[in-house]
Amino acid sequence: MIEHIADRAFAPAAEAVAASRIPGATLGIVAADGSRATRTTGMAALVPEPEPLTPEHWFDLASVSKVVATTTMILALADEGRLDLDAPLITAIPDLRQYDVAGAPERRLTFRDGLAHRTFFPAVEPIYTYGDDPQRLRVFVLQREWRHGPPVYSDINFILLGIAIERITGQPLSAWSLGDGLSYGPPPGPAVATEFCHWRERVLKGEVHDENASALGGETGHAGLFGTVAGVLDFALGLLDGSGASPAMLEAIRTPFYEHRTCGWERRFEGWSGGDACSAETIGHTGFTGTGLWIDFDRGLAWTLLTNRVHPTRHFDSGIFTLRPATGDALIGAWDKR
């Protein structure tokens, strides 16, 4: 039955590949009972050498790293009593804006604020243009007086959370065991190509696409994780059946904290990436490279759509912003008719 559902759900992605809007796509579906199906079509790379996409290829998960890795780590540390979600970040990073300990608003931001993007940080900041020493750039992030604005989705929140994890554990993020099929780069298997990077002057393949993540050392709180479709589905199943998260962790990722955001995740809202057909108890997150993961707890169903829509360039209308909800709606439609 799930194989038929996968065929229906994969139709929009297969059409996008056939129309050359994206080079390749993999769809993975998993149900709470463990049944799963995957579909793959297209190319892992077009240049410099053509390479067919297979289910074994590793994708640069981009901002899906935020939920699969960083959010999971932060909530696990909270479970262990090693941090308080409502305590300020300075409990782990005491040197944050250390030259203005009395007045710096960054010093009042909490872990939960960062997880839900309820901060004043800018949406985009080209940190990689400020130097090429990863440690110095991390210090730059900590000591900069950031310009203020209304709360928006900002990578700065998760860069800080990643630094906090490193401070608390005394280890890099890559030391955290996330399971088979999930790894900070370079991945241990064939990698999907992303963009020709004009800064690095090459097509990126097996190295992080995000410029700031690369400049900060390759593994950061906001990006840097690679995954196979099987690895992402294993992670999703752990949330569906409770084997990969405690009750407190599940409550944190499912409960709205700021607008449509929970701790780390987005919860279904009108016009979001997961489509309109999913239940109100659905969470999800996308990645710039063309990745995404959605979990419908009411239906006991999760799906991941992994594409290389930025290959060989981001400066092209891939249609990803309509493909994602079309995939979700096709999947739920087929699921409900089973």
Residue frames relative to the residue before (quaternion, step in Angstrom):
aa qw qx qy qz dx dy dz
M 1.0000 0.0000 0.0000 0.0000 0.00 0.00 0.00
I 0.6874 0.4799 -0.3020 0.4539 3.59 0.85 -0.92
E 0.5786 0.5748 -0.3788 0.4374 3.59 1.17 -0.48
H 0.6461 0.5035 -0.3138 0.4801 3.59 1.00 -0.79
I 0.6291 0.5307 -0.3241 0.4664 3.57 1.02 -0.82
A 0.6436 0.5233 -0.3173 0.4597 3.58 0.99 -0.84
D 0.6229 0.5384 -0.3477 0.4487 3.59 0.98 -0.76
R 0.6758 0.4889 -0.2890 0.4699 3.58 0.91 -0.93
A 0.7004 0.4880 -0.2757 0.4419 3.57 0.87 -0.96
F 0.6832 0.5057 -0.2862 0.4424 3.57 1.09 -0.66
A 0.4613 0.7238 -0.4299 0.2802 3.58 1.21 -0.33
P 0.6687 0.4865 -0.3425 0.4460 3.68 0.80 -0.77
A 0.6690 0.4901 -0.3090 0.4656 3.61 0.95 -0.81
A 0.6357 0.5227 -0.3314 0.4613 3.57 0.99 -0.81
E 0.6408 0.5151 -0.3208 0.4704 3.57 1.03 -0.75
A 0.6439 0.5261 -0.3207 0.4537 3.60 1.00 -0.82
V 0.6497 0.4942 -0.3124 0.4859 3.58 1.03 -0.75
A 0.6579 0.5160 -0.3125 0.4509 3.58 0.91 -0.89
A 0.7005 0.4444 -0.2572 0.4957 3.58 1.16 -0.66
S 0.4494 -0.7229 0.4147 0.3216 3.60 1.35 0.15
R 0.3651 0.7122 -0.5194 0.2996 3.59 1.06 0.68
I 0.7606 0.0632 -0.0596 0.6434 3.57 1.20 -0.56
P 0.5449 -0.6440 0.4149 0.3410 3.62 -1.02 0.66
G 0.8202 -0.0877 0.1050 0.5554 3.58 0.86 -0.92
A 0.0748 -0.7971 0.5986 0.0283 3.55 -1.24 0.43
T 0.0851 -0.7509 0.6526 0.0545 3.50 -1.25 0.70
L 0.1125 -0.7695 0.6262 0.0561 3.55 -0.95 0.93
G 0.0466 -0.7821 0.6212 0.0168 3.54 -0.96 0.91
I 0.0878 -0.7832 0.6153 0.0130 3.56 -1.00 0.92
V 0.0368 0.7875 -0.6147 0.0244 3.57 -1.00 0.80
A 0.2498 -0.7555 0.5911 0.1323 3.55 -1.06 0.84
A 0.6764 -0.5233 0.3384 0.3926 3.55 -1.23 0.46
D 0.6537 0.5041 -0.3245 0.4618 3.60 1.15 -0.46
G 0.6132 -0.5874 0.3282 0.4138 3.58 1.32 0.07
S 0.5118 0.6283 -0.4429 0.3837 3.60 1.17 -0.20
R 0.0246 0.8124 -0.5784 0.0691 3.56 -0.98 0.85
A 0.0640 -0.7680 0.6357 0.0457 3.51 -1.36 0.36
T 0.1136 -0.7782 0.6137 0.0691 3.56 -1.16 0.60
R 0.0917 -0.7577 0.6429 0.0655 3.52 -1.28 0.55
T 0.0405 -0.8035 0.5933 -0.0260 3.57 -0.99 0.88
T 0.1145 0.7793 -0.6124 0.0682 3.55 -1.06 0.75
G 0.7372 0.4515 -0.3061 0.3988 3.55 -1.27 0.39
M 0.6506 -0.5502 0.4132 0.3213 3.48 -1.36 -0.40
A 0.4191 -0.6715 0.5550 0.2560 3.54 -1.12 0.76
A 0.7866 -0.0057 0.0161 0.6172 3.57 1.18 -0.57
L 0.2656 -0.7355 0.6027 0.1589 3.52 -1.21 0.67
V 0.7780 0.0621 0.0039 0.6252 3.55 1.11 -0.84
P 0.5425 -0.1463 -0.8258 -0.0483 1.57 -2.21 1.17
E 0.7648 0.2173 -0.1551 0.5864 3.61 1.26 -0.34
P 0.4798 -0.6640 0.4819 0.3109 3.61 -0.88 0.86
E 0.0406 0.7902 -0.6085 0.0608 3.57 -1.04 0.86
P 0.3875 -0.7336 0.5044 0.2393 3.62 -0.61 1.06
L 0.4481 -0.6785 0.5207 0.2601 3.56 -1.14 0.73
T 0.0719 -0.7821 0.6186 0.0229 3.57 -1.03 0.86
P 0.6308 -0.5346 0.3846 0.4103 3.63 -1.19 0.27
E 0.6382 0.5427 -0.3295 0.4355 3.61 1.20 -0.32
H 0.5068 0.6703 -0.4222 0.3399 3.61 1.21 -0.19
W 0.3661 -0.7079 0.5705 0.1985 3.51 -1.21 0.75
F 0.2211 -0.7702 0.5898 0.0998 3.56 -0.93 1.01
D 0.4365 -0.6086 0.5850 0.3111 3.53 -1.24 0.55
L 0.2893 -0.8166 0.4784 0.1433 3.58 -0.30 1.26
A 0.2713 -0.7910 0.5105 0.2001 3.60 1.29 -0.25
S 0.8549 -0.1469 0.0810 0.4909 3.62 -0.88 -0.85
V 0.4572 0.6238 -0.4822 0.4116 3.59 1.20 0.07
S 0.4837 0.6483 -0.4178 0.4138 3.58 1.31 -0.30
K 0.6038 0.6061 -0.3518 0.3798 3.57 1.04 -0.78
V 0.7649 0.3565 -0.2016 0.4972 3.57 0.97 -0.82
V 0.6674 0.5026 -0.3130 0.4516 3.58 0.95 -0.83
A 0.7875 0.2936 -0.1423 0.5228 3.57 0.93 -0.90
T 0.7937 0.3846 -0.2299 0.4114 3.59 0.16 -1.27
T 0.6694 0.4857 -0.3104 0.4687 3.59 0.81 -0.94
T 0.6412 0.5257 -0.3198 0.4586 3.57 0.95 -0.88
M 0.6672 0.5034 -0.3024 0.4583 3.58 0.92 -0.89
I 0.6628 0.5071 -0.3107 0.4549 3.59 0.87 -0.95
L 0.6969 0.4673 -0.2853 0.4632 3.59 0.85 -0.94
A 0.6212 0.5227 -0.3480 0.4689 3.60 1.08 -0.62
L 0.6466 0.5009 -0.3178 0.4796 3.60 0.99 -0.77
A 0.6215 0.5169 -0.3400 0.4806 3.60 1.07 -0.66
D 0.6215 0.5483 -0.3259 0.4548 3.59 1.04 -0.82
E 0.7061 0.4567 -0.2469 0.4816 3.54 1.04 -0.84
G 0.5051 -0.6693 0.4130 0.3554 3.58 1.25 -0.08
R 0.4919 0.6814 -0.4182 0.3447 3.58 1.23 0.32
L 0.7698 0.0532 -0.1070 0.6270 3.56 1.33 0.01
D 0.3267 -0.6979 0.6042 0.2029 3.52 -1.33 0.44
L 0.4619 -0.7147 0.4485 0.2733 3.59 -0.60 1.12
D 0.7419 0.3982 -0.2201 0.4924 3.58 1.10 -0.63
A 0.5024 0.6006 -0.4392 0.4405 3.54 1.29 0.35
P 0.5767 -0.5979 0.4166 0.3693 3.59 -1.13 0.50
L 0.6407 -0.5454 0.3942 0.3698 3.54 -1.22 0.58
I 0.6010 0.5960 -0.3632 0.3894 3.59 1.10 -0.62
T 0.5174 0.6101 -0.4429 0.4049 3.61 1.19 -0.13
A 0.7282 0.3327 -0.2153 0.5592 3.58 1.24 -0.45
I 0.7680 0.2250 -0.1145 0.5886 3.59 1.15 -0.66
P 0.0974 -0.8529 0.5093 0.0610 3.63 0.42 1.15
D 0.6813 0.4893 -0.2883 0.4618 3.60 1.19 -0.45
L 0.3642 0.7116 -0.5100 0.3176 3.59 1.20 0.34
R 0.8206 -0.1134 -0.0008 0.5601 3.58 -0.63 1.23
Q 0.0997 0.8716 -0.4735 0.0789 3.57 0.95 0.96
Y 0.6494 0.5123 -0.3321 0.4534 3.60 1.22 -0.24
D 0.7373 0.2545 -0.2081 0.5902 3.57 1.31 0.20
V 0.0064 0.8630 -0.5048 0.0192 3.54 0.74 1.08
A 0.6891 0.4887 -0.2909 0.4490 3.59 1.10 -0.54
G 0.8328 0.2926 -0.1145 0.4559 3.57 0.94 -0.85
A 0.5425 0.6563 -0.4107 0.3261 3.60 1.14 -0.43
P 0.3819 -0.7434 0.4945 0.2387 3.63 -0.60 1.04
E 0.5361 0.6174 -0.4111 0.4031 3.62 1.16 -0.45
R 0.6588 0.5366 -0.3093 0.4271 3.57 1.08 -0.71
R 0.6671 0.4822 -0.3053 0.4788 3.60 1.26 -0.16
L 0.5179 0.6492 -0.4181 0.3681 3.60 1.24 -0.18
T 0.3168 -0.7636 0.5392 0.1608 3.57 -0.99 0.89
F 0.6707 -0.4561 0.3879 0.4379 3.55 -1.33 0.15
R 0.6717 0.5003 -0.3071 0.4519 3.58 0.91 -0.88
D 0.5865 0.5629 -0.3608 0.4571 3.59 1.09 -0.69
G 0.6850 0.4884 -0.2812 0.4617 3.57 0.89 -0.95
L 0.6474 0.5298 -0.3198 0.4448 3.58 0.94 -0.86
A 0.7623 0.3605 -0.1827 0.5055 3.59 1.01 -0.83
H 0.4304 -0.7172 0.4474 0.3166 3.61 1.29 0.13
R 0.4019 0.6842 -0.5049 0.3397 3.57 1.01 0.81
T 0.4300 0.6681 -0.4709 0.3833 3.53 0.62 1.24
F 0.5356 -0.6328 0.4626 0.3141 3.57 -1.32 -0.08
F 0.3982 0.7509 -0.4584 0.2597 3.61 1.25 0.12
P 0.5567 -0.6057 0.4390 0.3611 3.62 -1.12 0.53
A 0.6023 -0.5759 0.4151 0.3651 3.54 -1.19 0.55
V 0.8074 0.0837 0.0105 0.5839 3.58 0.93 -0.94
E 0.0795 0.7687 -0.6318 0.0602 3.56 -1.06 0.81
P 0.3054 -0.7768 0.5184 0.1860 3.64 -0.57 1.06
I 0.1281 -0.8368 0.5300 0.0489 3.57 0.46 1.22
Y 0.6312 0.5781 -0.3324 0.3960 3.58 1.01 -0.79
T 0.6304 0.5439 -0.3395 0.4376 3.60 1.20 -0.34
Y 0.6261 0.5720 -0.3309 0.4139 3.60 1.25 -0.16
G 0.8000 -0.1705 0.1080 0.5650 3.61 1.20 0.02
D 0.3767 -0.7382 0.5182 0.2114 3.55 -1.30 0.08
D 0.5380 0.5709 -0.4206 0.4559 3.59 1.23 0.47
P 0.4082 -0.7552 0.4472 0.2510 3.63 -0.33 1.19
Q 0.6774 0.4864 -0.3134 0.4543 3.60 0.88 -0.84
R 0.6505 0.5027 -0.3247 0.4677 3.58 0.96 -0.77
L 0.6445 0.5136 -0.3273 0.4623 3.60 1.02 -0.73
R 0.6096 0.5294 -0.3528 0.4729 3.60 1.07 -0.61
V 0.6459 0.4965 -0.3166 0.4859 3.56 0.99 -0.79
F 0.5994 0.5600 -0.3460 0.4554 3.57 1.06 -0.73
V 0.6497 0.5115 -0.3155 0.4654 3.59 0.93 -0.90
L 0.6971 0.4877 -0.2773 0.4464 3.57 0.93 -0.86
Q 0.7777 0.3784 -0.1898 0.4647 3.59 0.93 -0.82
R 0.5245 0.6515 -0.4241 0.3472 3.60 1.16 -0.29
E 0.3460 -0.6741 0.6056 0.2433 3.55 -1.15 0.68
W 0.2352 -0.8298 0.4943 0.1087 3.53 -0.09 1.35
R 0.4887 -0.6423 0.4974 0.3182 3.56 -1.05 0.76
H 0.3986 -0.7493 0.4919 0.1940 3.53 -1.02 0.85
G 0.0999 0.7650 -0.6333 0.0605 3.52 -1.24 0.59
P 0.6828 -0.4452 0.3458 0.4648 3.59 -1.24 -0.05
P 0.6341 -0.5401 0.3727 0.4091 3.62 -1.12 0.47
V 0.0934 0.7664 -0.6272 0.1027 3.55 -0.83 1.09
Y 0.6250 -0.4942 0.4306 0.4240 3.54 -1.31 0.22
S 0.0893 0.8174 -0.5553 0.1249 3.60 -0.55 1.16
D 0.4703 -0.6801 0.4926 0.2716 3.56 -0.93 0.95
I 0.5376 0.6401 -0.4108 0.3640 3.60 1.12 -0.58
N 0.5910 0.5796 -0.3695 0.4223 3.60 1.01 -0.76
F 0.7630 0.3926 -0.2111 0.4681 3.57 0.77 -1.02
I 0.5340 0.5658 -0.4187 0.4684 3.58 1.18 -0.29
L 0.6644 0.4901 -0.2949 0.4811 3.58 0.96 -0.87
L 0.6471 0.5117 -0.3292 0.4594 3.60 0.94 -0.79
G 0.6322 0.5276 -0.3320 0.4601 3.58 1.04 -0.73
I 0.6367 0.5079 -0.3205 0.4837 3.57 1.02 -0.81
A 0.6321 0.5350 -0.3340 0.4503 3.59 1.00 -0.78
I 0.6359 0.5220 -0.3281 0.4641 3.59 0.97 -0.83
E 0.6546 0.5092 -0.3095 0.4653 3.57 0.93 -0.88
R 0.6582 0.5051 -0.3161 0.4601 3.60 0.96 -0.79
I 0.6867 0.4930 -0.2901 0.4485 3.59 0.90 -0.91
T 0.7642 0.3796 -0.1988 0.4820 3.58 0.88 -0.94
G 0.3546 -0.7415 0.4943 0.2830 3.56 1.16 -0.54
Q 0.6827 0.4342 -0.2687 0.5227 3.57 1.28 0.35
P 0.5618 -0.5681 0.4587 0.3889 3.60 -1.22 0.35
L 0.6658 -0.5093 0.3603 0.4093 3.57 -1.23 0.38
S 0.6274 0.5704 -0.3355 0.4105 3.58 1.06 -0.71
A 0.5735 0.5927 -0.3847 0.4146 3.60 1.22 -0.26
W 0.5781 0.5926 -0.3652 0.4257 3.58 1.24 -0.38
S 0.3536 -0.7381 0.5361 0.2066 3.59 -0.83 0.98
L 0.0816 -0.8268 0.5566 0.0010 3.56 -0.50 1.22
G 0.6213 -0.5507 0.3441 0.4385 3.59 1.24 -0.11
D 0.6678 -0.4894 0.3765 0.4156 3.53 -1.31 0.30
G 0.7970 0.3127 -0.2249 0.4653 3.54 -1.10 0.71
L 0.7006 0.3351 -0.2603 0.5737 3.58 1.28 0.28
S 0.2097 0.7869 -0.5459 0.1969 3.58 -0.68 1.07
Y 0.4288 -0.6248 0.5681 0.3209 3.52 -1.17 0.53
G 0.5775 -0.6657 0.3722 0.2910 3.54 -1.02 0.93
P 0.5477 -0.1445 -0.8127 -0.1367 1.38 -2.40 0.71
P 0.5196 -0.6735 0.4220 0.3136 3.59 -0.94 0.84
P 0.5296 -0.6710 0.4302 0.2901 3.59 -1.17 0.54
G 0.7335 0.3340 -0.2336 0.5438 3.59 1.17 0.49
P 0.7529 -0.3632 0.2548 0.4862 3.60 -1.24 -0.13
A 0.2168 -0.8052 0.5463 0.0785 3.57 -0.86 1.01
V 0.4526 -0.6569 0.5388 0.2707 3.52 -1.21 0.66
A 0.4283 -0.6962 0.5125 0.2630 3.59 -0.93 0.86
T 0.2142 -0.7420 0.6153 0.1580 3.55 -1.15 0.65
E 0.8534 -0.2150 0.1574 0.4480 3.56 -0.78 -1.02
F 0.4390 -0.5681 0.5901 0.3693 3.51 -1.35 0.21
C 0.2065 -0.8081 0.5464 0.0757 3.56 -0.43 1.28
H 0.3516 -0.7598 0.5089 0.2003 3.58 -0.59 1.12
W 0.5970 0.5438 -0.3597 0.4675 3.60 1.21 -0.39
R 0.7711 0.3292 -0.1726 0.5169 3.59 0.86 -0.96
E 0.3324 -0.8041 0.4403 0.2214 3.57 1.36 -0.13
R 0.6906 0.3749 -0.3155 0.5319 3.56 0.87 1.00
V 0.5361 -0.5522 0.5142 0.3785 3.52 -1.36 0.24
L 0.3410 -0.7600 0.5229 0.1811 3.56 -0.79 1.03
K 0.1241 0.7736 -0.6044 0.1444 3.54 -0.83 1.05
G 0.8247 0.0776 -0.0943 0.5522 3.55 -0.33 1.23
E 0.6895 0.3347 -0.2930 0.5717 3.58 1.27 0.30
V 0.6443 -0.5883 0.3285 0.3618 3.50 -1.06 0.84
H 0.4486 -0.7044 0.4939 0.2422 3.54 -0.94 0.96
D 0.6514 0.5494 -0.3233 0.4115 3.60 0.88 -0.93
E 0.4520 -0.7267 0.4497 0.2555 3.58 -0.62 1.17
N 0.6767 0.4936 -0.3094 0.4502 3.59 0.87 -0.89
A 0.6309 0.5232 -0.3353 0.4645 3.57 0.99 -0.78
S 0.6387 0.5241 -0.3218 0.4625 3.57 0.97 -0.83
A 0.6980 0.4817 -0.2780 0.4510 3.58 0.83 -1.01
L 0.6939 0.4653 -0.2678 0.4798 3.58 1.14 -0.64
G 0.7359 -0.4432 0.2259 0.4593 3.59 1.22 0.23
G 0.6140 -0.6144 0.3279 0.3714 3.58 1.26 -0.01
E 0.7754 0.1673 -0.1158 0.5978 3.60 1.12 -0.52
T 0.1201 0.7986 -0.5663 0.1648 3.53 -0.34 1.29
G 0.6798 -0.5103 0.3433 0.3995 3.54 -1.28 0.13
H 0.7386 0.4353 -0.2421 0.4543 3.58 1.11 -0.52
A 0.8031 0.0023 0.0263 0.5953 3.63 1.15 -0.39
G 0.5086 0.6763 -0.4573 0.2734 3.54 -1.33 0.09
L 0.6086 0.5593 -0.3565 0.4355 3.59 1.24 -0.30
F 0.1798 -0.7485 0.6301 0.1018 3.54 -1.12 0.82
G 0.0163 0.8219 -0.5690 0.0221 3.57 -1.09 0.59
T 0.3733 -0.6573 0.5997 0.2625 3.51 -1.31 0.45
V 0.6455 -0.5041 0.3763 0.4332 3.56 -1.21 0.28
A 0.6369 0.5245 -0.3362 0.4542 3.60 1.01 -0.72
G 0.6528 0.5200 -0.3181 0.4498 3.58 0.98 -0.81
V 0.6610 0.4895 -0.3102 0.4767 3.58 0.96 -0.82
L 0.6599 0.5000 -0.3163 0.4631 3.61 0.96 -0.78
D 0.6074 0.5391 -0.3555 0.4627 3.60 1.03 -0.69
F 0.6439 0.5135 -0.3173 0.4702 3.57 0.97 -0.86
A 0.6700 0.5043 -0.3004 0.4545 3.58 0.89 -0.95
L 0.6371 0.5255 -0.3306 0.4567 3.59 0.97 -0.80
G 0.6222 0.5519 -0.3387 0.4400 3.58 1.04 -0.72
L 0.6615 0.4588 -0.3065 0.5078 3.59 1.14 -0.53
L 0.6440 0.5363 -0.3252 0.4380 3.59 1.00 -0.76
D 0.7965 0.2987 -0.1574 0.5016 3.59 0.82 -0.96
G 0.5414 -0.6688 0.3743 0.3458 3.58 1.30 0.06
S 0.5067 0.6735 -0.4216 0.3345 3.58 1.23 -0.02
G 0.7460 0.4088 -0.2155 0.4795 3.59 1.20 -0.46
A 0.7751 0.2215 -0.1379 0.5755 3.57 1.26 0.15
S 0.4760 -0.6533 0.5080 0.2974 3.55 -1.14 0.65
P 0.6702 -0.4722 0.3634 0.4424 3.62 -1.22 0.21
A 0.6495 0.5159 -0.3240 0.4551 3.60 0.99 -0.78
M 0.6427 0.5125 -0.3232 0.4688 3.59 1.02 -0.75
L 0.6562 0.5085 -0.3107 0.4629 3.58 0.95 -0.87
E 0.6327 0.5235 -0.3335 0.4631 3.57 1.00 -0.76
A 0.6602 0.5261 -0.3077 0.4390 3.58 0.96 -0.87
I 0.7283 0.4269 -0.2612 0.4681 3.60 0.90 -0.81
R 0.7029 0.4598 -0.2701 0.4707 3.60 1.21 -0.36
T 0.6788 0.5105 -0.2840 0.4449 3.59 1.16 -0.52
P 0.4387 -0.6939 0.4945 0.2854 3.63 -0.72 0.97
F 0.1471 -0.7859 0.5959 0.0754 3.56 -1.02 0.84
Y 0.7913 -0.0078 0.0298 0.6107 3.56 0.93 -0.90
E 0.8102 -0.1284 0.0179 0.5716 3.54 -0.45 1.31
H 0.8063 -0.2494 0.1707 0.5085 3.64 -0.73 -0.97
R 0.5786 0.6049 -0.3675 0.4053 3.58 1.25 0.21
T 0.2440 -0.7138 0.6400 0.1460 3.51 -1.17 0.82
C 0.6887 -0.3649 0.3324 0.5311 3.58 -1.11 -0.57
G 0.8572 0.0547 -0.0943 0.5033 3.55 -0.28 1.31
W 0.7910 0.3454 -0.1434 0.4843 3.55 0.89 -0.97
E 0.3951 -0.6172 0.5996 0.3217 3.49 -1.45 0.05
R 0.2458 -0.7257 0.6207 0.1661 3.52 -1.16 0.70
R 0.6734 -0.5339 0.3125 0.4048 3.56 -1.03 0.78
F 0.1016 0.7510 -0.6478 0.0779 3.55 -1.04 0.93
E 0.6869 -0.5023 0.3187 0.4174 3.56 -1.18 0.39
G 0.8374 0.1785 -0.1584 0.4918 3.54 -0.84 1.03
W 0.4428 0.7162 -0.4521 0.2941 3.59 1.19 0.22
S 0.7346 -0.4892 0.2837 0.3749 3.54 -1.37 0.26
G 0.6773 0.5331 -0.2996 0.4090 3.60 1.11 -0.54
G 0.5745 -0.5946 0.3786 0.4160 3.59 1.26 -0.05
D 0.5751 -0.6296 0.4255 0.3030 3.53 -1.31 0.30
A 0.6326 0.5949 -0.3311 0.3691 3.58 1.16 -0.48
C 0.5762 0.6055 -0.3876 0.3888 3.60 1.14 -0.45
S 0.6060 -0.5837 0.4023 0.3609 3.57 -1.24 0.41
A 0.6489 -0.5035 0.3984 0.4083 3.54 -1.32 0.23
E 0.6746 0.4658 -0.2830 0.4978 3.58 1.22 -0.42
T 0.4512 0.6574 -0.4682 0.3809 3.57 0.94 0.94
I 0.1025 -0.7683 0.6295 0.0547 3.55 -1.02 0.86
G 0.0413 0.8146 -0.5774 0.0356 3.56 -1.17 0.47
H 0.0600 -0.7698 0.6321 0.0652 3.52 -1.35 0.10
T 0.2273 -0.7762 0.5759 0.1188 3.56 -1.11 0.71
G 0.2580 -0.7436 0.5944 0.1648 3.53 -1.37 0.26
F 0.6163 -0.6134 0.3584 0.3398 3.56 -1.01 0.88
T 0.6462 0.5513 -0.3268 0.4143 3.59 0.99 -0.73
G 0.6402 -0.5264 0.3260 0.4547 3.58 1.27 -0.28
T 0.5174 0.6402 -0.4014 0.4016 3.55 1.24 0.51
G 0.0714 0.8006 -0.5944 0.0267 3.57 -1.27 0.21
L 0.0880 -0.7703 0.6304 0.0379 3.53 -1.27 0.55
W 0.0123 -0.7943 0.6060 -0.0416 3.57 -0.93 1.00
I 0.1001 -0.7948 0.5984 0.0120 3.57 -1.03 0.87
D 0.1397 -0.7784 0.6108 0.0391 3.57 -0.65 1.21
F 0.2451 -0.8156 0.5077 0.1301 3.57 -0.15 1.28
D 0.6004 0.5616 -0.3738 0.4293 3.63 1.03 -0.62
R 0.7508 0.3730 -0.2067 0.5044 3.58 0.93 -0.86
G 0.3704 -0.7247 0.5032 0.2903 3.61 1.18 -0.31
L 0.5517 0.6055 -0.3497 0.4546 3.53 1.06 0.88
A 0.0041 -0.7863 0.6179 -0.0011 3.59 -1.04 0.78
W 0.0276 -0.7957 0.6047 0.0214 3.55 -1.18 0.55
T 0.1416 -0.7622 0.6261 0.0841 3.51 -1.23 0.62
L 0.1294 -0.7554 0.6390 0.0653 3.54 -0.99 0.93
L 0.0529 -0.8106 0.5818 -0.0396 3.55 -0.53 1.25
T 0.0881 0.7914 -0.5974 0.0948 3.57 -0.67 1.12
N 0.3371 -0.6920 0.5884 0.2476 3.55 -1.35 0.16
R 0.0436 0.8727 -0.4845 0.0413 3.55 0.93 0.97
V 0.6564 0.4996 -0.3273 0.4609 3.65 1.19 -0.27
H 0.5803 0.5903 -0.3753 0.4170 3.60 1.26 0.00
P 0.5882 -0.3008 -0.7494 0.0445 1.55 -1.52 1.96
T 0.7733 0.2395 -0.1646 0.5635 3.61 1.25 0.13
R 0.4664 -0.6586 0.5191 0.2816 3.55 -1.19 0.62
H 0.6387 0.5641 -0.3126 0.4196 3.57 1.21 -0.52
F 0.5576 0.5319 -0.3943 0.5007 3.50 0.74 1.21
D 0.4192 -0.7067 0.5070 0.2603 3.60 -0.93 0.83
S 0.1504 -0.8310 0.5341 0.0399 3.55 -0.10 1.33
G 0.4196 -0.7126 0.4636 0.3182 3.59 1.19 -0.42
I 0.3192 0.7925 -0.4782 0.2035 3.60 1.26 0.22
F 0.6704 0.5305 -0.3133 0.4136 3.58 1.02 -0.75
T 0.6795 0.3872 -0.2982 0.5473 3.58 1.24 -0.16
L 0.5861 0.5889 -0.3684 0.4171 3.59 1.14 -0.58
R 0.6508 0.5417 -0.3371 0.4115 3.59 0.86 -0.86
P 0.7263 0.4015 -0.2815 0.4817 3.64 0.65 -0.93
A 0.5946 0.5581 -0.3722 0.4433 3.61 1.09 -0.58
T 0.6373 0.5176 -0.3172 0.4746 3.57 1.07 -0.77
G 0.6640 0.5072 -0.3081 0.4549 3.57 0.90 -0.91
D 0.6767 0.4903 -0.2990 0.4608 3.58 0.90 -0.89
A 0.6424 0.5129 -0.3251 0.4676 3.60 1.00 -0.78
L 0.6498 0.5246 -0.3103 0.4542 3.56 1.00 -0.84
I 0.6990 0.4589 -0.2852 0.4684 3.57 0.76 -1.00
G 0.6164 0.5506 -0.3462 0.4439 3.58 1.03 -0.75
A 0.6831 0.4667 -0.2799 0.4871 3.56 0.92 -0.89
W 0.6313 0.5455 -0.3263 0.4444 3.60 1.00 -0.82
D 0.7071 0.4730 -0.2721 0.4497 3.58 0.85 -0.94
K 0.6930 0.4611 -0.2740 0.4817 3.60 1.21 -0.43
R 0.4315 0.7435 -0.4433 0.2540 3.57 1.26 -0.10
